[in-house]
Amino acid sequence: MSAIPTLHLPGVPPGARVVVAMSGGVDSSLAAALVVRAGYEAVGVTLQLYDHGAATGRPGTCCAGRDIRDARRVADHLAIPHYVLDFEARFRRAVIDDFVDTYLAGRTPVPCVRCNQRIKFRDLLEVARGLGAAALVTGHYVRRVEGPEGPELHVAADPRKDQSWFLFATTREQLAFCHFPLGGLTKDETRRIAAVLGLPTARKAESQDICFVPDGDHVRLVERLRPDAATPGEIVHVEEGRVLGRHGGIHRYTVGQRRGLGVATGERLYVVAIDARRHRVLVGPRRATLTRALIMEAVNWLAGPPPPERRIEARHRHNEPAVPARVEPADDGRVRVVFEAPESGVAPGQACVLYEGTRVLGGGWIAAVEPAGGKAGSAPTGGTPAVAQP
């Protein structure tokens, strides 16, 4: 049986008030329990982020309906105050609208990063400060390590649950205020400890990736919020310039996609790029998806930028492994990430996060890609990635 870890929050005085972000799942529930057991004055805060009526009773959601009730049940079990804040309008503007508009720009959105960046580690952090808290605690699976120059962000002990990629946009100031008690645990250990402590959510199912898409159908969500999204266009072979078929909207496609393209040519095709300006989906063989470098914008550094000669690792999707790379400064404060070996499926709109060992150095948003076999370039107006156009 897993031992119950003793929580210590560096820099937080004993008995100080600590706000815990409680989403209603087992992870944040255990985080709250550990704060209470450590003798801090815990205050639970749950954010209502979207139409909880649509999600009531549906398993696998987050921050709505049943989840709010579960968070309250845990707070009652721990005998701590619990507040529910209506952030639905903010979430719609900062996350859902961005999600929709990113698809329509021919890019692949990451709503969980936007939520962390614009809601949980900005607005919620300000709420915590307003309540007089000395720290904000969450149930994320990452590690905050005290380094010689201040707190550092490191990957979790459990690589299957590591969420560091989703937190690259956390600033140094925010990291100094935040703590992550579960970073050294596996998910199984979290559940066992939660059961030992009698938490009502110990066996609750995981939440789904996109919490605000009730049926998992992002296409329908985009078309409901932007009725003009389904603008038809051509599906074009990126190497031959040949029109292979028609599509019902670029929001139905993402770079690297292989299934459901709607064309059959006898060869295995992938989405290589999306031309939002001309409403074109460019497809080709796997070799056409290979990328030698990418350009990042809106870069956030949690450590100083490494020199170009230093070998680091880069992860361009959360479900892809980090791979050897190096970084170079680019124009307008952007950064060029050069892969040691070509990578497939690098998609504008996604995040690229840089690591040195287990430490997160920083990251940014992919603005353009440089094909391994084509001419380098920068993204034209309209969000089209830098690929050879037919």
C-alpha positions in Angstrom: 0.0 0.0 0.0 1.3 3.5 -0.9 2.5 5.6 2.0 0.7 8.9 2.4 3.3 11.6 1.4 4.0 14.5 3.7 3.4 17.8 1.9 5.8 20.7 2.4 5.3 23.9 0.4 8.7 25.8 0.2 8.3 29.4 1.2 4.8 29.0 2.6 4.6 29.6 6.3 3.0 26.8 8.5 -0.7 27.2 8.8 -0.9 29.7 5.9 -4.0 29.9 3.7 -3.6 27.9 0.5 -6.1 27.8 -2.3 -6.6 24.4 -4.0 -8.0 24.3 -7.5 -10.7 21.5 -7.2 -12.0 20.2 -10.6 -14.0 17.4 -9.0 -11.6 14.6 -10.0 -9.4 12.4 -7.9 -6.2 14.3 -8.6 -7.3 17.7 -7.2 -9.2 15.9 -4.4 -6.0 14.3 -3.2 -4.1 17.5 -3.6 -6.6 19.2 -1.3 -6.4 16.4 1.2 -2.6 16.6 1.4 -2.8 20.4 2.0 -5.2 19.8 4.9 -3.0 17.0 6.4 0.0 19.3 6.2 -1.7 21.8 8.5 -2.3 24.6 6.0 -5.6 26.5 5.9 -7.1 25.0 2.7 -9.7 26.7 0.7 -11.2 24.8 -2.3 -12.1 26.7 -5.4 -14.0 25.2 -8.4 -14.4 27.0 -11.7 -17.6 26.5 -13.6 -16.2 26.8 -17.1 -19.0 25.9 -19.5 -22.7 24.9 -19.7 -22.8 22.4 -16.9 -26.4 21.6 -17.8 -25.2 19.9 -21.0 -22.7 17.8 -19.0 -24.8 16.9 -16.0 -24.5 13.2 -15.2 -22.1 12.5 -18.1 -18.9 10.7 -17.1 -15.6 12.0 -18.3 -16.2 15.7 -18.0 -14.4 18.4 -16.1 -15.5 21.6 -14.3 -19.2 21.2 -14.9 -22.3 19.5 -13.5 -21.4 16.4 -11.5 -17.8 17.5 -11.2 -18.8 20.6 -9.2 -21.0 18.5 -6.9 -18.1 16.0 -6.5 -15.7 18.8 -5.6 -18.2 20.0 -2.9 -18.5 16.5 -1.5 -14.7 16.3 -1.1 -14.6 19.7 0.5 -17.3 18.6 2.9 -15.4 15.4 3.7 -12.3 17.5 4.4 -14.2 20.1 6.3 -12.8 23.0 4.3 -14.6 26.0 2.7 -15.5 25.6 -1.0 -16.3 28.2 -3.5 -17.7 27.8 -7.0 -16.9 30.7 -9.4 -18.7 31.3 -12.6 -16.0 31.7 -15.2 -18.2 30.6 -18.1 -18.0 33.9 -20.0 -14.2 34.1 -19.6 -13.7 30.5 -20.6 -15.9 31.1 -23.7 -13.8 34.1 -24.8 -10.3 32.8 -23.8 -10.6 29.1 -24.7 -13.6 28.1 -26.7 -13.6 31.0 -29.2 -9.8 30.5 -29.6 -10.3 26.8 -30.2 -12.8 27.5 -33.0 -10.9 30.4 -34.6 -7.7 28.4 -34.6 -9.3 25.6 -36.6 -10.7 28.1 -39.0 -7.2 29.6 -39.5 -6.0 26.2 -40.7 -4.2 25.4 -37.4 -4.5 22.7 -34.7 -5.6 24.2 -31.3 -4.5 23.1 -27.9 -7.4 24.2 -25.6 -5.9 22.7 -22.4 -2.8 24.9 -22.7 -5.0 28.0 -23.3 -7.1 27.1 -20.3 -4.0 26.7 -18.1 -2.5 29.9 -19.5 -5.5 32.2 -19.5 -7.8 30.8 -16.8 -6.1 28.6 -14.2 -2.7 30.2 -13.9 -3.9 33.8 -14.5 -7.4 34.4 -13.4 -7.6 31.7 -10.7 -4.2 32.7 -9.4 -5.5 36.3 -9.0 -8.5 34.9 -7.1 -6.1 33.1 -4.8 -4.2 36.2 -4.1 -7.5 38.1 -3.6 -8.4 35.5 -0.9 -5.1 36.2 0.9 -3.6 32.9 0.0 0.1 32.3 0.2 0.0 29.6 -2.6 -2.1 27.9 -5.2 -2.1 24.1 -5.3 -3.3 22.0 -8.3 -3.5 18.3 -9.1 -1.3 18.5 -12.2 1.3 15.8 -12.7 4.4 17.9 -12.8 7.2 18.6 -10.3 8.3 22.0 -9.0 11.9 21.8 -8.0 13.8 24.4 -6.0 16.8 25.4 -8.1 19.7 27.7 -7.5 17.9 30.6 -9.3 14.4 29.8 -8.0 11.6 27.3 -8.8 12.0 25.1 -11.8 9.4 23.1 -13.7 10.2 19.4 -14.2 8.4 16.4 -15.7 6.4 14.2 -13.4 7.8 10.9 -12.0 5.1 9.0 -14.0 5.8 9.7 -17.7 2.4 8.3 -18.6 0.7 11.1 -16.7 3.3 13.9 -17.1 1.5 17.2 -17.9 4.5 19.5 -18.3 3.9 20.0 -22.0 0.5 21.6 -21.1 2.1 24.0 -18.6 4.9 25.5 -20.8 3.2 28.9 -20.8 3.3 29.2 -17.0 5.5 32.2 -16.2 8.3 32.3 -13.6 6.2 34.5 -11.3 3.2 32.1 -11.5 5.5 29.1 -10.9 6.8 30.8 -7.7 3.2 30.9 -6.4 2.1 27.4 -7.5 2.7 23.9 -6.1 2.0 20.4 -7.5 1.8 17.7 -4.7 1.2 14.8 -7.1 4.3 15.3 -9.3 6.1 12.4 -7.6 3.2 10.0 -7.7 1.8 7.6 -10.2 -1.9 7.6 -11.0 -2.3 4.2 -9.3 -0.6 5.6 -6.2 -2.9 8.6 -6.3 -6.0 6.4 -6.4 -4.7 4.1 -3.6 -3.9 7.0 -1.3 -7.3 8.7 -2.1 -9.0 5.4 -1.1 -7.1 5.2 2.1 -8.2 8.7 3.0 -11.8 7.9 2.1 -12.1 10.5 -0.6 -15.4 10.2 -2.5 -13.6 10.5 -5.9 -11.0 7.8 -5.3 -12.5 5.6 -8.1 -13.9 8.3 -10.4 -13.1 8.0 -14.1 -10.6 10.2 -15.9 -11.8 13.4 -17.5 -11.7 13.6 -21.3 -9.1 15.8 -23.1 -11.6 18.4 -24.5 -14.0 19.0 -21.6 -16.3 21.4 -23.4 -17.1 19.1 -26.4 -19.8 16.9 -24.8 -19.9 14.3 -27.5 -16.3 14.5 -28.7 -17.4 15.9 -32.0 -15.4 19.2 -32.4 -16.6 19.6 -36.0 -20.2 20.0 -34.9 -19.1 22.5 -32.2 -17.2 24.6 -34.7 -20.1 24.7 -37.1 -22.6 25.5 -34.4 -20.5 28.5 -33.2 -19.4 29.6 -36.7 -22.2 28.7 -39.1 -20.0 29.8 -42.1 -17.2 27.3 -41.1 -18.3 24.6 -43.6 -16.8 26.4 -46.6 -16.0 23.8 -49.2 -12.7 23.6 -51.0 -10.2 21.4 -52.8 -8.1 18.6 -51.6 -4.8 18.9 -53.5 -1.8 16.6 -53.8 1.0 18.7 -52.5 3.7 17.2 -54.8 1.7 16.9 -58.0 -0.6 19.9 -57.7 -3.5 17.6 -58.8 -7.0 18.1 -57.3 -8.0 14.8 -55.8 -11.4 15.8 -54.4 -13.5 18.2 -52.4 -13.9 18.8 -48.7 -16.6 20.3 -46.5 -14.5 22.6 -44.4 -10.8 22.9 -43.3 -11.8 22.6 -39.7 -12.4 18.8 -40.4 -8.6 18.3 -40.9 -5.4 18.6 -39.1 -1.8 18.2 -40.1 -0.6 14.6 -39.9 -4.1 13.1 -40.3 -4.3 9.9 -42.3 -7.9 8.6 -41.9 -11.1 10.2 -43.1 -9.5 12.3 -45.9 -12.3 11.6 -48.3 -10.1 10.7 -51.3 -8.7 7.4 -52.6 -5.7 7.2 -54.9 -4.1 3.9 -54.2 -1.4 5.4 -52.1 -1.4 6.2 -48.4 -1.9 10.0 -48.0 -1.6 12.3 -45.1 -2.6 15.9 -44.5 0.6 17.9 -45.1 -0.7 21.4 -44.7 -3.9 23.5 -44.6 -4.2 26.6 -46.7 -6.9 28.6 -44.9 -6.7 31.5 -47.4 -7.7 29.3 -50.4 -9.7 26.8 -48.3 -7.4 24.0 -49.5 -6.3 20.8 -47.8 -2.9 19.7 -49.1 -2.2 16.0 -48.9 0.7 13.8 -49.8 2.8 10.8 -48.9 4.5 10.5 -45.5 7.8 11.9 -46.8 5.9 15.2 -47.5 5.0 15.5 -43.9 8.6 15.4 -42.7 9.8 18.7 -41.1 13.4 19.7 -40.5 12.7 22.8 -38.4 9.9 24.9 -37.0 9.4 28.5 -36.0 7.9 29.3 -32.6 6.2 32.5 -31.6 5.0 33.9 -28.2 7.8 32.0 -26.5 7.8 31.7 -22.8 11.1 30.9 -21.1 11.2 29.3 -17.7 15.0 29.1 -18.0 17.2 31.3 -20.1 17.3 30.3 -23.8 20.0 27.8 -24.5 22.8 28.6 -26.8 22.5 27.2 -30.4 25.3 24.7 -29.8 23.6 23.1 -26.8 21.7 19.9 -27.5 18.3 19.8 -25.9 15.1 18.0 -26.6 11.8 19.3 -28.2 8.3 17.9 -28.1 6.0 19.2 -30.8 2.9 17.3 -29.6 1.9 16.1 -26.2 1.6 12.5 -27.3 4.9 12.5 -29.1 8.3 11.8 -27.4 10.8 14.6 -27.0 13.5 14.4 -29.6 17.0 15.9 -29.9 17.1 19.4 -31.3 18.8 22.8 -31.0 17.4 26.3 -31.0 18.3 29.5 -32.8 17.0 33.0 -32.5 14.7 34.2 -35.3 13.1 37.5 -36.2 10.6 39.4 -34.0 11.5 37.5 -30.9 10.6 34.2 -32.4 12.7 31.0 -32.1 13.7 28.4 -34.7 13.8 24.8 -33.5 16.0 22.5 -35.6 15.4 18.8 -35.3 18.4 16.4 -35.3 16.3 14.1 -37.5 13.2 15.1 -39.5 9.9 14.9 -37.6 6.5 14.0 -39.0 3.2 15.7 -38.3 4.5 19.0 -37.0 1.3 21.2 -37.0 1.0 25.0 -36.8 -1.1 26.0 -33.8 0.3 23.2 -31.6 2.9 23.9 -28.9 6.5 23.0 -29.0 8.1 22.6 -25.6 11.8 22.4 -24.9 13.5 20.2 -22.3 16.9 19.7 -20.8 16.8 16.4 -19.0 13.7 16.5 -16.9 13.6 20.3 -16.8 11.2 22.4 -18.9 13.2 25.2 -20.4 10.2 26.9 -22.1 8.1 26.7 -25.2 5.9 28.5 -27.7 3.3 28.2 -30.4 4.3 26.7 -33.7 3.9 29.4 -36.3 5.5 27.8 -39.4 7.3 24.7 -40.5 10.3 24.1 -42.8 9.8 20.9 -44.9 12.7 18.4 -44.8 12.6 18.1 -48.6 11.5 21.6 -49.6 12.5 25.2 -49.4 12.4 27.0 -46.1 10.0 29.8 -45.7 7.7 31.6 -43.3 3.9 31.4 -42.9 2.0 33.6 -45.3 -0.9 35.7 -44.2 -3.9 33.6 -43.3 -2.1 31.0 -41.3 -0.8 28.8 -44.1 2.3 26.9 -43.0 5.5 27.2 -45.0 5.3 24.3 -47.3 5.8 24.0 -51.1 2.5 25.1 -52.6 1.1 23.5 -55.8 
